[in-house]
Amino acid sequence: MAITFTIHGSSTENEARVGRVETPHGGFDTPAFMPVATAAAMKGLTVDHVRESRSQIILNNAYHLMLRPGSDRVARFGGSHKFMRWDGPILTDSGGYQAFSMSDINSVNEHGVTFKSFIDGSKIELTPERSIEVQNQIGADIIMAFDDCPPTREEDCVNPGKKVRLKGMTYLERLEQSNDRTARWLDRCVKAHARSSDQALFGIVQGGTDEGLRRRSVEQVCGHDLPGYAIGGVAVGEGPEQIHKTVAFTARLLPQDRPRYLMGVGYERDIVRAVAAGVDMFDCVLPTRNGRKAYAFTRTGPIKLKNAKFADDQSPIDEACGCPTCRGGYSRGYLRHLFAAGEWLGQNLVSQHNLWHYQSLLLDIRQAIRDDCWSSLMDSWPVVRDDAMS
């Protein structure tokens, strides 16, 4: 296989485990948080900023790179690693979720998805084969299968304002269709994968919040002996408790000796709960997207730096944080001023802090598992306790 996964320890209090994944571009420790570099960049940050945050692996968005600058152009640069000057591991998503959720979809059928480009309105066809071709060209170390993303909730299917509707079937029937189509599309992805020696293909489990369908999807997807498996279709509209329940149920069904990746999650407490359920990998846009909006994460909960109460606040974002923003002496009051003045530096500094915050959490999670003292995590990270604010 293109990657190796070694488990180095586990918790006696729950299903959490600590390990390491080795890829052709180096390794990363698990549990791991992957910052999202959508178009081979994180808005306002350089790759040096990302490295300084202690991030070991990042995520590129195949959908966006396919549309601009084009995956063939990325390939001519030597792949995304050379294109964006990131020499560590990269994971690419399949583009399926974006094709469903972000675009004006014309049709979804057994062949694939046809949608309008958000760049020029041209009609684009994305199939399992094309998704794998794009990801082969981008050259990520871990690539994702093209899956059929079902609507999150039944009400999303019948609301005329939504882009995806049921078209004569019940919500349960749509979930069943998603499961079976995801399995068939995975078969096609496996056959189309041209770089299995240096790119690890992960399968994606669907099934909504229905445990029976989740179990069935696990059986279908794990019918292929793949380097890793992902839990898809959560954190897209459900409440936190439903997310935690679905993730915990699904994670224990996945192979013990392969990395388990929870897609698109999330807030600190969501990550901690998923790690306790046995999940190894996470990605989310929250650190940088919220950083650009003056929303800063701290160990005791988030703060909104645009609030007037911070105008004269001379303290750093988080006294316990060692990021360049906090240790560099940038005060809450100064950061608020930067946002009020429309200075991009504010977005840069808060995004750097948020990335550092997330990686600090993952470092402490890994240490808590190694030391088998999971409860100590709640003491040093009040934000992850059940009584903490969402």
FIBAFI-74408 format. One line per field, with one value per residue (C-alpha): x, y, z; chain. Coordinates in Angstrom, 1 decimal. Layout:
BEGIN
X = (X_...) .
Y = (Y_...) .
Z = (Z_...) .
chaine = (A_...) .
//
This chain:
BEGIN
X = (0.0_1.0_0.9_1.6_-0.3_1.1_-0.8_1.6_-0.8_-4.4_-6.5_-8.0_-10.8_-12.2_-11.4_-8.8_-5.6_-2.3_-0.3_1.5_0.9_3.9_3.4_5.7_6.0_6.8_4.7_2.1_1.0_-2.5_-5.0_-4.3_-6.0_-5.6_-5.9_-7.8_-5.9_-8.9_-7.2_-3.7_-3.6_-4.9_-6.3_-3.8_-1.3_1.9_3.1_5.6_2.8_1.2_4.4_4.9_1.5_2.9_0.5_1.9_-0.6_-3.0_-6.0_-6.5_-9.9_-9.9_-13.1_-11.6_-8.2_-10.0_-11.8_-8.9_-6.1_-6.9_-5.5_-3.5_-1.7_-1.0_0.4_2.7_4.1_5.0_1.8_0.4_3.4_5.7_2.9_2.2_5.7_4.4_6.7_4.6_1.7_-1.4_-5.0_-7.4_-11.2_-13.0_-14.9_-18.2_-19.4_-18.7_-20.4_-23.5_-23.5_-21.9_-23.0_-26.1_-26.6_-28.2_-28.3_-27.2_-27.4_-25.6_-22.9_-22.0_-22.8_-23.2_-23.0_-22.3_-18.8_-18.9_-16.1_-17.6_-20.9_-19.7_-21.2_-18.9_-19.3_-17.7_-17.7_-15.8_-13.3_-12.8_-12.5_-9.7_-7.9_-8.0_-6.6_-3.9_-2.9_-2.8_-0.6_-1.8_-0.6_-4.1_-7.1_-10.8_-13.3_-16.1_-19.3_-23.0_-23.7_-27.3_-29.3_-28.6_-32.2_-35.6_-36.7_-33.7_-35.2_-38.6_-37.8_-38.2_-35.3_-32.8_-30.8_-31.3_-34.8_-36.1_-37.8_-40.5_-38.7_-38.8_-35.8_-35.0_-35.1_-32.7_-30.3_-30.4_-29.8_-26.8_-25.3_-25.6_-24.4_-21.5_-20.5_-20.8_-18.9_-16.2_-15.8_-15.2_-12.8_-10.7_-10.5_-9.6_-6.9_-3.7_-1.2_-2.0_1.7_2.1_-1.4_-3.6_-7.3_-9.7_-13.4_-16.2_-19.0_-22.5_-25.9_-27.1_-27.9_-29.6_-27.5_-28.7_-27.7_-24.4_-23.6_-24.6_-22.4_-19.5_-19.9_-20.1_-17.1_-14.9_-15.5_-12.5_-9.2_-8.2_-5.4_-8.0_-11.7_-13.7_-16.9_-18.9_-22.2_-22.1_-21.5_-23.6_-26.7_-27.2_-27.0_-23.9_-25.3_-26.6_-23.1_-21.4_-23.8_-23.4_-19.6_-19.2_-21.5_-19.7_-16.1_-16.2_-17.3_-14.3_-11.1_-8.9_-5.6_-6.5_-6.8_-10.3_-11.0_-14.0_-14.6_-15.4_-15.2_-15.1_-15.3_-12.9_-15.5_-16.6_-13.0_-12.4_-15.6_-14.6_-11.1_-12.6_-14.7_-11.5_-11.2_-7.7_-8.0_-10.0_-10.2_-12.2_-12.2_-13.1_-9.6_-9.0_-12.5_-13.4_-10.0_-10.9_-14.0_-12.2_-13.5_-10.7_-10.6_-9.3_-9.1_-12.1_-14.2_-14.4_-14.2_-15.4_-12.7_-14.9_-16.9_-16.5_-15.5_-12.1_-11.2_-9.0_-8.0_-4.2_-4.1_-3.3_-6.1_-5.2_-2.7_-1.9_-1.2_2.4_1.5_3.3_0.3_0.0_3.7_4.4_2.5_-0.4_-3.3_-7.0_-7.4_-4.9_-6.4_-9.9_-8.4_-7.0_-10.4_-12.1_-9.6_-9.9_-6.3_-5.6_-3.0_-5.8_-7.1_-3.6_-2.8_-6.0_-5.9_-2.3_-3.5_-6.5_-4.4_-1.9_-4.8_-6.1_-2.7_-2.1_-5.3_-4.2_-0.7_-2.4_-4.8_-2.0_-0.1_-3.1_-3.5_0.2_0.1_-3.3_-4.7_-7.7_-9.5_-6.6_-7.5_-10.7_-8.8_-6.4_-9.1_-12.3_-13.8_-14.2_-16.1_-19.8_-20.8_-18.8_-20.5_-20.9) .
Y = (0.0_3.6_4.4_2.6_3.0_2.1_2.3_3.2_3.3_3.5_4.7_2.4_4.9_4.8_3.9_6.6_5.5_7.3_6.3_7.4_7.4_7.3_8.5_9.1_12.8_12.0_11.0_12.5_11.7_10.6_11.7_14.4_17.7_18.7_22.4_23.0_24.6_24.7_26.0_24.9_27.9_29.0_32.5_35.0_32.4_31.1_27.5_28.7_29.9_26.5_24.7_26.9_25.9_22.4_21.1_17.9_17.2_19.5_19.1_20.3_20.5_18.5_20.2_23.7_22.7_20.9_24.1_26.5_26.3_22.8_19.5_19.0_22.3_21.3_18.1_20.0_21.8_18.5_18.1_20.1_19.6_21.5_23.8_25.2_24.5_22.2_19.2_17.3_14.9_16.1_14.7_15.6_15.1_13.7_16.9_15.1_17.0_20.4_19.2_18.5_21.3_24.3_24.1_24.6_20.9_19.9_16.1_13.3_9.8_6.5_7.9_10.9_14.5_17.3_20.8_24.4_25.8_28.6_30.3_30.6_28.7_26.0_22.5_20.1_16.4_14.7_10.9_8.5_8.0_11.7_12.4_9.8_11.1_14.6_13.4_11.3_14.5_16.6_14.0_13.9_11.2_10.3_10.5_10.0_7.9_9.7_9.1_9.9_12.6_12.3_15.3_15.8_15.8_15.0_18.6_19.6_17.4_18.9_22.6_24.3_26.6_23.7_22.5_18.8_17.3_13.8_13.5_11.0_8.9_8.9_10.1_6.5_5.4_8.2_7.1_3.6_4.8_6.8_3.7_1.4_4.1_4.9_1.2_1.0_4.2_2.9_-0.1_2.2_4.4_1.4_0.3_3.8_4.5_4.6_5.4_2.9_2.5_6.1_7.4_5.8_5.6_5.9_4.7_6.8_5.4_7.0_6.1_9.3_8.9_5.5_2.8_0.0_1.9_2.9_-0.8_-1.7_1.0_-0.2_-3.7_-2.4_0.0_-2.3_-5.0_-3.4_-3.8_-0.1_1.8_3.7_4.6_7.7_8.6_10.9_12.5_14.0_17.5_18.8_19.9_17.5_18.5_17.7_14.8_13.1_13.6_12.1_9.1_8.4_8.7_6.5_3.8_3.9_4.1_0.8_-1.0_0.1_-2.0_-1.5_-1.5_1.3_5.0_6.3_9.7_11.9_14.3_18.0_18.0_20.4_22.2_21.1_19.2_17.3_16.3_15.1_13.0_11.5_10.7_8.9_6.9_5.8_8.3_9.2_12.0_15.3_18.3_21.5_25.1_26.6_27.8_29.9_30.8_32.0_33.7_35.9_37.0_37.9_34.8_33.4_30.1_29.8_27.0_28.3_29.1_31.4_35.1_37.6_40.2_42.8_43.2_46.7_45.2_44.3_47.8_48.6_45.0_44.7_40.9_38.3_36.2_33.4_33.6_29.9_30.0_30.0_31.0_33.8_36.1_35.6_35.4_38.2_40.6_41.4_42.4_41.8_45.6_45.9_43.0_44.5_47.7_45.8_44.4_47.8_49.4_46.7_45.6_42.1_41.6_41.0_38.1_36.7_37.0_35.4_32.6_31.8_31.7_29.5_27.0_26.9_26.4_23.4_21.8_22.4_20.6_17.6_17.6_17.4_14.7_12.6_13.1_12.2_9.0_8.1_8.8_7.1_10.1_11.1_13.0_15.4_16.8_18.2_20.1_21.8_22.3_23.5_24.2_20.4_19.6_18.7_21.8_24.1_26.4_25.0) .
Z = (0.0_-0.6_3.1_6.4_9.6_13.0_16.3_19.1_22.1_23.2_26.1_28.7_29.2_25.7_22.1_21.5_19.9_19.0_15.9_12.8_9.1_6.7_3.2_0.2_1.4_5.0_8.0_10.3_13.9_14.7_15.8_13.2_12.2_8.5_7.7_4.5_1.6_-0.7_-4.0_-3.0_-0.6_2.8_2.4_3.8_5.0_3.5_3.7_6.3_8.5_8.2_9.0_12.0_13.3_13.7_11.0_9.4_6.7_4.7_2.5_-1.1_-2.8_-6.0_-7.2_-7.1_-8.5_-11.4_-12.3_-11.6_-12.6_-13.9_-12.7_-15.9_-15.2_-11.6_-13.0_-15.3_-12.2_-10.7_-8.6_-5.8_-3.5_-5.9_-7.1_-3.6_-2.1_0.6_1.0_3.6_3.1_1.2_1.1_-1.6_-1.4_-4.4_-5.4_-4.9_-1.9_-3.6_-6.8_-4.8_-2.3_-4.0_-7.6_-9.7_-10.3_-13.6_-13.1_-10.8_-12.1_-12.2_-14.5_-12.3_-11.6_-14.2_-12.9_-13.9_-13.1_-10.6_-12.6_-16.1_-16.0_-18.3_-18.0_-16.2_-15.9_-12.8_-12.7_-10.5_-13.2_-13.8_-10.0_-9.7_-12.8_-11.3_-8.0_-9.8_-11.6_-8.4_-6.8_-3.2_-0.9_0.1_-2.3_-1.7_-3.5_-5.4_-3.4_-3.7_-1.1_0.1_1.5_5.2_6.4_5.0_5.2_3.0_0.2_0.0_0.6_-2.8_-1.9_-1.7_-4.7_-4.1_-3.9_-3.7_-7.1_-6.1_-3.5_0.3_2.3_3.4_-0.2_-1.1_1.6_0.4_-3.2_-1.9_-0.1_-3.1_-5.6_-3.4_-3.4_-7.2_-7.7_-5.4_-7.6_-10.5_-8.5_-7.6_-11.3_-12.4_-9.8_-11.8_-9.0_-6.3_-5.5_-4.3_-3.7_-1.0_-1.9_1.0_0.7_2.2_4.4_4.0_5.5_7.2_10.8_10.3_12.0_9.8_6.7_8.3_9.0_5.5_4.0_6.1_4.8_1.2_1.4_3.5_0.9_-0.8_1.0_1.1_3.0_5.0_5.4_6.0_7.7_5.4_5.6_9.1_10.4_7.6_9.5_12.3_16.0_18.0_19.9_16.7_15.1_18.1_18.2_14.5_14.5_17.6_16.0_12.7_13.9_15.8_12.7_10.6_10.5_13.5_11.6_9.1_9.6_10.2_8.8_9.9_7.1_7.8_11.6_13.3_16.7_19.5_21.4_18.2_17.6_21.2_21.2_17.8_19.0_22.0_19.6_17.7_14.9_13.6_11.1_10.8_8.6_8.8_7.5_10.8_12.0_8.9_7.8_11.3_11.7_8.7_10.5_13.8_15.5_17.7_19.5_23.1_25.6_27.5_24.5_21.4_21.4_18.8_18.5_16.7_19.9_21.5_24.8_23.4_22.2_25.3_26.0_26.2_26.8_24.0_22.5_24.9_27.8_27.5_23.8_22.3_18.8_17.0_17.5_21.2_22.0_19.6_21.9_19.6_21.9_21.5_21.3_18.4_16.6_16.9_15.5_12.5_11.6_12.1_9.8_7.2_7.5_6.1_8.9_11.4_9.3_9.0_12.8_14.0_11.4_12.5_16.1_15.3_13.4_16.3_18.7_16.9_16.6_20.3_21.0_18.9_20.5_24.0_22.8_21.6_24.9_26.9_25.1_25.4_29.2_29.5_31.3_29.2_32.0_32.3_28.8_30.3_32.9_30.5_27.7_29.4_26.0_25.3_28.5_28.2_30.2_27.9_25.4_21.8) .
chaine = (A_A_A_A_A_A_A_A_A_A_A_A_A_A_A_A_A_A_A_A_A_A_A_A_A_A_A_A_A_A_A_A_A_A_A_A_A_A_A_A_A_A_A_A_A_A_A_A_A_A_A_A_A_A_A_A_A_A_A_A_A_A_A_A_A_A_A_A_A_A_A_A_A_A_A_A_A_A_A_A_A_A_A_A_A_A_A_A_A_A_A_A_A_A_A_A_A_A_A_A_A_A_A_A_A_A_A_A_A_A_A_A_A_A_A_A_A_A_A_A_A_A_A_A_A_A_A_A_A_A_A_A_A_A_A_A_A_A_A_A_A_A_A_A_A_A_A_A_A_A_A_A_A_A_A_A_A_A_A_A_A_A_A_A_A_A_A_A_A_A_A_A_A_A_A_A_A_A_A_A_A_A_A_A_A_A_A_A_A_A_A_A_A_A_A_A_A_A_A_A_A_A_A_A_A_A_A_A_A_A_A_A_A_A_A_A_A_A_A_A_A_A_A_A_A_A_A_A_A_A_A_A_A_A_A_A_A_A_A_A_A_A_A_A_A_A_A_A_A_A_A_A_A_A_A_A_A_A_A_A_A_A_A_A_A_A_A_A_A_A_A_A_A_A_A_A_A_A_A_A_A_A_A_A_A_A_A_A_A_A_A_A_A_A_A_A_A_A_A_A_A_A_A_A_A_A_A_A_A_A_A_A_A_A_A_A_A_A_A_A_A_A_A_A_A_A_A_A_A_A_A_A_A_A_A_A_A_A_A_A_A_A_A_A_A_A_A_A_A_A_A_A_A_A_A_A_A_A_A_A_A_A_A_A_A_A_A_A_A_A_A_A_A_A_A_A_A_A_A_A_A_A_A_A_A_A_A_A_A_A) .
//
